[in-house]
Amino acid sequence: MHGAGAKGIVPQRSADMLLQPVVEGEAGYPPAEPAAGATYIVAAPASGPFEGRENSLASWQQEQWIFATPVEGMRVFDRNASVDRRYDNGWSVASPIASPNGGASIDTEARAAISAIIECLRQSGNLPPA
């Protein structure tokens, strides 16, 4: 974690940024009036205080931006998009999965079971909404 200023960082808030990772969305430039503790994924192209920090997590702490470099497999919840994002050499969102449809043989019980599994995965946040 790297601070943007010379002030000390409150350890609890810094830990929260990584232990309970919720982002407000993506931003290539910081918002004019960020809320305390607000965290963003730095989008490309980044400018201003975010310049050179693409893909990092930026969190507004004690009137300064602190940054954390993501690691492979890291997940965050994007509050703005209501989806989980996963880092794998860049941030991504799981693609929606359609329920079974069509085909030469139709097995209604299998389709119902698959649809129920898909819906369960959506409700648990493991798949994005349809």
GUTORDO-690689 format. One line per 5 residues: number of its first residue (from 1); their letters; for each residue x, y, z of N, C-alpha, C, O. Coordinates in Angstrom, 1 decimal, always signed. Layout:
NUM) A) X:Y:Z:X:Y:Z:X:Y:Z:X:Y:Z | ...
//
This chain:
1) MHGAG) +0.8:-1.2:+0.0:+0.0:+0.0:+0.0:+0.9:+1.2:+0.0:+1.9:+1.3:+0.7 | +0.5:+2.2:-0.8:+1.3:+3.4:-0.9:+0.4:+4.6:-0.7:-0.7:+4.7:-1.3 | +0.9:+5.5:+0.1:+0.1:+6.8:+0.4:+0.5:+7.8:-0.6:+1.6:+7.8:-1.2 | -0.5:+8.7:-0.9:-0.2:+9.8:-1.8:+0.3:+11.0:-1.1:+0.9:+11.9:-1.7 | +0.2:+11.1:+0.2:+0.7:+12.2:+1.0:+1.6:+11.8:+2.1:+2.0:+10.6:+2.2
6) AKGIV) +1.9:+12.7:+3.0:+2.9:+12.5:+4.1:+2.1:+12.1:+5.4:+2.8:+11.7:+6.3 | +0.8:+12.2:+5.4:+0.1:+11.9:+6.6:+0.1:+10.4:+6.9:+0.2:+9.6:+6.0 | +0.0:+10.0:+8.2:-0.1:+8.6:+8.5:-1.5:+8.0:+8.1:-2.4:+8.7:+7.9 | -1.5:+6.7:+8.0:-2.7:+6.0:+7.5:-3.3:+5.3:+8.7:-2.6:+4.6:+9.5 | -4.7:+5.4:+8.9:-5.3:+4.7:+10.0:-5.3:+3.2:+9.6:-5.9:+2.8:+8.6
11) PQRSA) -4.6:+2.4:+10.4:-4.5:+1.0:+10.0:-5.8:+0.3:+9.8:-5.9:-0.6:+8.9 | -6.8:+0.5:+10.6:-8.1:-0.1:+10.5:-8.8:+0.1:+9.2:-9.2:-0.8:+8.5 | -8.8:+1.4:+8.7:-9.4:+1.7:+7.4:-8.6:+1.1:+6.3:-9.2:+0.7:+5.3 | -7.3:+1.1:+6.4:-6.5:+0.5:+5.3:-6.8:-1.0:+5.3:-6.8:-1.5:+4.2 | -6.9:-1.6:+6.4:-7.2:-3.1:+6.4:-8.6:-3.3:+5.8:-8.7:-4.3:+5.1
16) DMLLQ) -9.5:-2.5:+6.1:-10.9:-2.7:+5.6:-10.9:-2.6:+4.1:-11.6:-3.3:+3.4 | -10.0:-1.8:+3.5:-10.0:-1.6:+2.0:-9.6:-3.0:+1.4:-10.1:-3.3:+0.3 | -8.8:-3.8:+2.1:-8.4:-5.1:+1.5:-9.2:-6.3:+2.1:-9.4:-7.2:+1.4 | -9.6:-6.2:+3.3:-10.3:-7.3:+3.9:-11.8:-7.3:+3.6:-12.4:-8.4:+3.5 | -12.4:-6.2:+3.3:-13.8:-6.1:+3.0:-13.9:-5.2:+1.7:-14.5:-4.1:+1.7
21) PVVEG) -13.3:-5.7:+0.6:-13.2:-4.9:-0.6:-14.5:-4.6:-1.3:-15.1:-5.5:-2.0 | -14.9:-3.4:-1.1:-16.1:-2.9:-1.9:-15.6:-1.6:-2.6:-15.1:-0.7:-1.9 | -15.9:-1.5:-3.9:-15.5:-0.3:-4.6:-16.7:+0.4:-5.1:-17.8:-0.2:-5.2 | -16.6:+1.7:-5.3:-17.7:+2.5:-5.7:-17.9:+2.4:-7.2:-18.8:+2.9:-7.8 | -16.9:+1.8:-7.9:-16.9:+1.7:-9.4:-15.5:+1.9:-9.9:-14.5:+1.8:-9.1
26) EAGYP) -15.4:+2.2:-11.1:-14.1:+2.6:-11.8:-14.0:+4.1:-12.0:-15.0:+4.7:-12.2 | -12.8:+4.6:-11.9:-12.6:+6.0:-12.1:-11.2:+6.2:-12.6:-10.2:+5.7:-12.1 | -11.0:+7.0:-13.7:-9.7:+7.4:-14.2:-9.2:+8.6:-13.6:-8.0:+8.9:-13.7 | -10.0:+9.3:-12.8:-9.7:+10.6:-12.1:-10.5:+10.6:-10.9:-11.7:+10.2:-10.9 | -9.9:+11.1:-9.8:-10.7:+11.0:-8.5:-11.9:+12.0:-8.5:-11.9:+13.0:-9.2
31) PAEPA) -12.9:+11.6:-7.8:-14.1:+12.4:-7.7:-13.7:+13.7:-7.0:-12.8:+13.7:-6.2 | -14.5:+14.8:-7.2:-14.2:+16.1:-6.6:-14.3:+16.0:-5.1:-13.5:+16.6:-4.4 | -15.3:+15.3:-4.6:-15.5:+15.3:-3.1:-15.7:+13.8:-2.7:-16.9:+13.4:-2.5 | -14.7:+13.0:-2.6:-14.8:+11.6:-2.2:-15.3:+11.5:-0.8:-14.9:+12.3:+0.1 | -16.1:+10.5:-0.5:-16.5:+10.2:+0.8:-15.3:+9.5:+1.6:-14.5:+8.8:+0.9
36) AGATY) -15.2:+9.7:+2.9:-14.2:+9.0:+3.6:-14.3:+7.5:+3.4:-15.3:+7.0:+3.6 | -13.2:+6.9:+3.1:-13.2:+5.4:+2.9:-13.6:+5.0:+1.5:-13.6:+3.8:+1.3 | -14.1:+5.9:+0.7:-14.5:+5.5:-0.7:-13.3:+4.9:-1.4:-12.2:+5.4:-1.4 | -13.6:+3.8:-2.1:-12.5:+3.0:-2.8:-13.0:+2.9:-4.3:-14.1:+2.6:-4.5 | -12.0:+3.0:-5.2:-12.3:+2.9:-6.6:-11.3:+2.0:-7.3:-10.1:+1.9:-6.8
41) IVAAP) -11.6:+1.4:-8.4:-10.6:+0.7:-9.2:-10.2:+1.8:-10.2:-11.0:+2.5:-10.8 | -8.9:+2.0:-10.3:-8.3:+3.0:-11.1:-8.4:+2.6:-12.6:-7.8:+1.6:-13.0 | -9.2:+3.3:-13.4:-9.4:+2.9:-14.8:-8.4:+3.6:-15.7:-7.8:+4.6:-15.3 | -8.2:+3.0:-16.9:-7.3:+3.6:-17.9:-8.2:+4.4:-18.8:-9.3:+4.0:-19.2 | -7.7:+5.5:-19.3:-6.4:+6.2:-18.9:-6.6:+6.9:-17.6:-7.6:+7.6:-17.4
46) ASGPF) -5.7:+6.8:-16.7:-5.7:+7.5:-15.4:-5.0:+8.8:-15.5:-4.0:+9.0:-16.3 | -5.5:+9.8:-14.8:-4.8:+11.1:-14.8:-4.9:+11.7:-13.4:-5.5:+11.2:-12.5 | -4.2:+12.8:-13.2:-4.2:+13.5:-11.9:-3.5:+12.6:-10.9:-2.5:+11.9:-11.2 | -4.0:+12.5:-9.6:-3.4:+11.7:-8.6:-3.4:+10.2:-8.9:-2.7:+9.4:-8.4 | -4.3:+9.8:-9.9:-4.4:+8.4:-10.3:-3.5:+8.0:-11.4:-3.3:+6.8:-11.7
51) EGREN) -2.8:+9.0:-12.0:-1.9:+8.7:-13.1:-0.9:+7.6:-12.8:-0.2:+7.7:-11.7 | -0.7:+6.7:-13.7:+0.2:+5.6:-13.5:-0.2:+4.5:-12.5:+0.5:+3.6:-12.2 | -1.5:+4.6:-12.0:-2.0:+3.6:-11.0:-3.1:+2.7:-11.6:-3.9:+2.2:-10.8 | -3.2:+2.6:-12.9:-4.2:+1.8:-13.6:-4.3:+0.4:-12.9:-3.3:-0.2:-12.6 | -5.6:+0.0:-12.7:-5.9:-1.3:-12.1:-5.7:-1.4:-10.6:-6.2:-2.3:-9.9
56) SLASW) -5.1:-0.4:-10.0:-4.9:-0.4:-8.5:-6.3:+0.0:-7.8:-7.2:+0.5:-8.5 | -6.3:-0.3:-6.6:-7.4:+0.1:-5.7:-7.0:+1.5:-5.1:-5.9:+1.5:-4.6 | -7.8:+2.5:-5.2:-7.5:+3.8:-4.7:-8.6:+4.1:-3.6:-9.8:+4.0:-3.9 | -8.1:+4.4:-2.4:-9.1:+4.6:-1.3:-8.8:+6.0:-0.7:-7.6:+6.3:-0.4 | -9.8:+6.8:-0.4:-9.7:+8.1:+0.2:-9.6:+7.9:+1.7:-10.6:+7.6:+2.3
61) QQEQW) -8.5:+8.1:+2.3:-8.2:+7.9:+3.7:-7.5:+9.2:+4.3:-6.5:+9.6:+3.8 | -8.1:+9.8:+5.3:-7.4:+10.9:+6.0:-7.0:+12.0:+5.0:-5.9:+12.5:+5.1 | -7.9:+12.4:+4.1:-7.7:+13.5:+3.2:-6.6:+13.2:+2.2:-5.9:+14.1:+1.7 | -6.3:+11.9:+1.9:-5.3:+11.6:+0.9:-5.7:+10.2:+0.2:-6.5:+9.5:+0.8 | -5.2:+10.0:-0.9:-5.4:+8.7:-1.6:-4.4:+7.7:-1.3:-3.2:+8.1:-1.3
66) IFATP) -4.8:+6.5:-0.9:-3.8:+5.4:-0.7:-4.1:+4.4:-1.8:-5.3:+4.3:-2.2 | -3.1:+3.7:-2.2:-3.3:+2.7:-3.3:-2.9:+1.3:-2.9:-1.9:+1.2:-2.1 | -3.5:+0.3:-3.4:-3.2:-1.0:-3.2:-3.1:-1.7:-4.6:-4.0:-1.5:-5.4 | -2.0:-2.5:-4.8:-1.9:-3.2:-6.1:-2.6:-4.5:-5.9:-2.3:-5.3:-5.0 | -3.5:-4.8:-6.9:-4.2:-6.1:-6.8:-3.3:-7.3:-7.1:-2.3:-7.2:-7.8
71) VEGMR) -3.7:-8.4:-6.6:-3.0:-9.7:-6.9:-4.0:-10.6:-7.6:-5.2:-10.5:-7.5 | -3.4:-11.5:-8.4:-4.2:-12.5:-9.2:-5.2:-13.2:-8.3:-4.9:-13.7:-7.2 | -6.4:-13.2:-8.7:-7.5:-13.9:-8.0:-8.3:-13.0:-7.0:-9.3:-13.4:-6.4 | -7.8:-11.8:-6.8:-8.5:-10.8:-5.9:-9.9:-10.5:-6.4:-10.1:-10.4:-7.6 | -10.8:-10.4:-5.5:-12.2:-10.1:-5.8:-12.6:-8.9:-5.0:-12.2:-8.7:-3.9
76) VFDRN) -13.4:-8.0:-5.7:-14.0:-6.9:-5.0:-15.5:-6.8:-5.5:-15.9:-7.4:-6.5 | -16.3:-6.2:-4.6:-17.7:-6.0:-5.0:-17.8:-4.6:-5.5:-17.5:-3.6:-4.8 | -18.4:-4.4:-6.7:-18.6:-3.1:-7.3:-20.0:-2.7:-7.0:-21.0:-3.1:-7.6 | -20.1:-1.7:-6.1:-21.4:-1.2:-5.6:-22.2:-0.6:-6.7:-23.4:-0.7:-6.8 | -21.5:+0.2:-7.6:-22.2:+0.9:-8.6:-22.8:-0.1:-9.6:-23.9:+0.2:-10.1
81) ASVDR) -22.1:-1.1:-10.0:-22.6:-2.1:-11.0:-23.3:-3.3:-10.4:-23.9:-4.0:-11.1 | -23.2:-3.4:-9.1:-23.8:-4.5:-8.3:-23.3:-5.9:-8.9:-24.1:-6.8:-9.1 | -22.0:-6.0:-9.1:-21.3:-7.2:-9.5:-20.0:-7.4:-8.8:-19.4:-6.4:-8.3 | -19.6:-8.6:-8.8:-18.2:-8.9:-8.3:-17.3:-8.8:-9.4:-17.6:-9.1:-10.6 | -16.1:-8.2:-9.1:-15.1:-8.1:-10.1:-13.9:-9.0:-9.6:-13.6:-9.0:-8.4
86) RYDNG) -13.2:-9.6:-10.6:-12.0:-10.5:-10.3:-10.8:-10.0:-11.0:-10.9:-9.6:-12.2 | -9.7:-9.9:-10.3:-8.5:-9.5:-11.0:-7.7:-10.7:-11.5:-7.3:-11.6:-10.7 | -7.4:-10.7:-12.8:-6.6:-11.7:-13.4:-5.9:-11.0:-14.6:-6.3:-11.0:-15.7 | -4.8:-10.3:-14.2:-4.1:-9.4:-15.2:-5.0:-8.3:-15.7:-4.8:-8.0:-16.9 | -5.9:-7.9:-14.9:-6.9:-6.9:-15.3:-8.2:-7.2:-14.6:-8.4:-8.4:-14.3
91) WSVAS) -9.1:-6.3:-14.4:-10.3:-6.5:-13.7:-11.4:-7.0:-14.7:-11.5:-6.5:-15.9 | -12.2:-8.0:-14.4:-13.2:-8.6:-15.2:-14.4:-8.9:-14.4:-14.4:-9.0:-13.2 | -15.5:-9.0:-15.1:-16.8:-9.4:-14.6:-17.3:-10.7:-15.3:-17.1:-10.8:-16.5 | -17.8:-11.6:-14.5:-18.3:-12.8:-15.1:-19.4:-12.5:-16.1:-20.2:-11.6:-15.9 | -19.4:-13.2:-17.2:-20.5:-13.1:-18.2:-21.7:-13.7:-17.8:-21.7:-14.8:-17.2
96) PIASP) -22.9:-13.2:-18.1:-24.1:-13.8:-17.8:-24.2:-15.2:-18.5:-23.8:-15.4:-19.6 | -24.9:-16.1:-17.8:-25.1:-17.4:-18.4:-26.6:-17.6:-18.7:-27.4:-17.4:-17.8 | -26.9:-17.9:-19.9:-28.3:-18.1:-20.2:-28.8:-19.5:-19.8:-28.1:-20.4:-19.7 | -30.1:-19.5:-19.4:-30.7:-20.8:-19.1:-30.8:-21.6:-20.3:-30.8:-21.1:-21.4 | -30.8:-23.0:-20.2:-30.9:-23.9:-21.3:-32.1:-23.6:-22.2:-33.2:-23.2:-21.7
101) NGGAS) -31.9:-23.7:-23.5:-32.9:-23.3:-24.5:-32.6:-24.0:-25.8:-31.4:-24.1:-26.2 | -33.6:-24.6:-26.4:-33.4:-25.2:-27.8:-32.8:-26.6:-27.6:-32.8:-27.2:-26.5 | -32.4:-27.2:-28.8:-31.8:-28.5:-28.8:-32.8:-29.5:-29.3:-34.0:-29.3:-29.3 | -32.3:-30.7:-29.8:-33.1:-31.7:-30.4:-33.9:-32.5:-29.3:-35.1:-32.8:-29.5 | -33.3:-32.7:-28.2:-33.9:-33.4:-27.1:-34.1:-32.4:-25.9:-33.2:-31.8:-25.5
106) IDTEA) -35.3:-32.4:-25.4:-35.6:-31.5:-24.3:-35.9:-32.3:-23.0:-36.8:-33.1:-23.0 | -35.1:-32.1:-22.1:-35.2:-32.7:-20.8:-35.6:-31.6:-19.8:-34.8:-30.9:-19.3 | -36.9:-31.5:-19.5:-37.4:-30.4:-18.7:-36.9:-30.5:-17.3:-36.7:-29.4:-16.7 | -36.7:-31.7:-16.7:-36.2:-31.8:-15.4:-34.8:-31.3:-15.3:-34.4:-30.6:-14.4 | -33.9:-31.7:-16.3:-32.6:-31.2:-16.3:-32.5:-29.7:-16.5:-31.7:-29.0:-15.8
111) RAAIS) -33.3:-29.2:-17.4:-33.3:-27.7:-17.6:-33.7:-27.0:-16.4:-33.2:-26.0:-16.0 | -34.7:-27.5:-15.6:-35.2:-26.9:-14.4:-34.1:-26.9:-13.4:-33.8:-25.9:-12.7 | -33.3:-28.0:-13.3:-32.2:-28.1:-12.3:-31.1:-27.1:-12.7:-30.6:-26.5:-11.8 | -30.7:-27.1:-13.9:-29.7:-26.2:-14.4:-30.1:-24.7:-14.2:-29.3:-23.9:-13.7 | -31.3:-24.4:-14.5:-31.8:-23.0:-14.3:-31.8:-22.7:-12.8:-31.5:-21.5:-12.4
116) AIIEC) -32.1:-23.6:-11.9:-32.1:-23.4:-10.5:-30.7:-23.1:-10.0:-30.4:-22.3:-9.2 | -29.7:-23.9:-10.5:-28.3:-23.7:-10.2:-27.8:-22.3:-10.6:-27.2:-21.6:-9.8 | -28.2:-22.0:-11.8:-27.8:-20.6:-12.3:-28.4:-19.5:-11.5:-27.7:-18.6:-11.1 | -29.6:-19.6:-11.1:-30.3:-18.6:-10.3:-29.6:-18.6:-8.9:-29.4:-17.5:-8.4 | -29.3:-19.7:-8.3:-28.6:-19.7:-7.0:-27.3:-19.0:-7.1:-26.9:-18.2:-6.2
121) LRQSG) -26.5:-19.2:-8.2:-25.2:-18.6:-8.4:-25.4:-17.1:-8.6:-24.5:-16.3:-8.1 | -26.4:-16.7:-9.2:-26.7:-15.2:-9.4:-27.0:-14.6:-8.0:-26.5:-13.5:-7.7 | -27.9:-15.2:-7.3:-28.3:-14.7:-6.0:-27.2:-14.6:-5.0:-27.1:-13.8:-4.1 | -26.2:-15.6:-5.1:-25.1:-15.6:-4.2:-24.0:-14.6:-4.6:-23.0:-14.4:-3.9 | -24.2:-14.0:-5.8:-23.2:-13.0:-6.3:-22.1:-13.6:-7.1:-21.2:-12.9:-7.5
126) NLPPA) -22.1:-14.9:-7.4:-21.1:-15.5:-8.1:-21.3:-15.4:-9.6:-20.3:-15.5:-10.4 | -22.5:-15.1:-10.1:-22.8:-14.7:-11.5:-23.5:-13.4:-11.5:-24.2:-13.1:-10.6 | -23.3:-12.6:-12.6:-24.0:-11.4:-12.7:-25.4:-11.6:-13.0:-25.8:-12.7:-13.5 | -26.3:-10.6:-12.8:-27.7:-10.7:-13.2:-27.8:-11.0:-14.6:-27.0:-10.7:-15.5 | -29.0:-11.6:-15.0:-29.2:-12.0:-16.4:-29.4:-10.7:-17.2:-29.6:-10.8:-18.4
//
